[in-house]
Structure formats: structure tokens, C-alpha cells
Amino acid sequence: MSHKYLCPNCKTNRSRFNLIKQIAEPIKVDPKTGEITGDYKHEETALFHVQYQGPDYRVQCGVCGLIEEENSFIQYAKYDPL
């Protein structure tokens, strides 16, 4: 994380952000009760269970609370230099 950030929503914050780590845990849920009936290791998911392919983390603006992918904050900072 050595990029400049600028919030695309409030357009003023360049220094206060939260990194939100996204850790996917594949589970199996009972359709009638909603209870978790099993979990999978990443190597042993069922045939019809798609692996999570999203970003490892997201960024939240520490001023307005906007949560986006890191690239949104980086690109906005590139187009609005100090």
C-alpha cells in the first residue's frame, strides 16, 4: 500500500482510511433452519460451490464512510493531484 488515496465521494480526505480485510469462509447452510451444517476448506469445496474471487481487502474513507475497492481511491487521487 504505497499509493496516494483520495476519497471519490467527499473529495477532501487524503489521509484517514480503514483497510477492511475480506476473508471468505465457504459454508453450507440448512435451507429450512438457516443453521450452518458444514464448512469447507478452500481445497475441498463441493462441485457446485464457487470460490470467492473478490479483492482481499477494501478501503473505507475515514471521513464519510464510503467503502470501495482500493483502485477507486487510487485512480481518483491520480486525476486530482495536490
N, C-alpha and C positions, 0 to 999 in steps of 0.2 A: 504494500500500500504506500507507494511513493508518488501518488498523483495529486494534483490540486483538485479540490472539490468546490462546487458551488451549487447551492440548492436551486433546482429549476422551478420550485414553487414560490418560495419567499424572496428569492433573488438577492438576498443580502448575506446569508450565512456562508462563510468560507472556513470556519474553524471548529464548529461544535457538531459532532456527528456520533451516532451509535452504530456499531457493527453488529448485526444480528446473524449469528451462525445458524444455518439451517441443517439440521441433522435428521434425515429421513429414516424412519423405523418402519419397515414393512410389517404389517399385522394382518390377522384375519379376524373378522367380526361376525358374531352370530346375527343374522338378519332379523330375527324375531325379538331378541332381548337387547341387542346393541353391545353385549359384553365381548371383550376380546377373548377369542378362543385359541389363539396361537400367534406366534411371531416367527418371522423368518430371518435367517442370517442372509446377508447380501448374496452369498453364493448359492443358496438353496431355495430361492423363491419359486412359487408354483408356475406352471406353464403359462397361465393367463394373467400373471401378475407383472405389470410393467415396472421396471426400476425407475426411481426418481432420477431425473436428468436436469434438474434446475440448478441454479447457482449455489455455491457453497455458503455464501452469505449475502445479505442485503444491507443497504445503508439507510439509516434513518436520520433526518435532519434534526438536530438538537434544538432548533428554534420553533419550527412549525409542525414537526412530527411526520412529514412526508416520508414514506418508505418506498424505495425503488431499488432497482439493480444498480450496482456501483457505476456502471458505464453511463447512466443518465447524469450522474453528478459530475463525472469526469468530462463528458462532452460539453455540458453546459459551461464548465469552467474554461474550456478551450475557446469557446465562442464569445466569452465575456472576460477578457483579461483584465488584470488590475491596472 
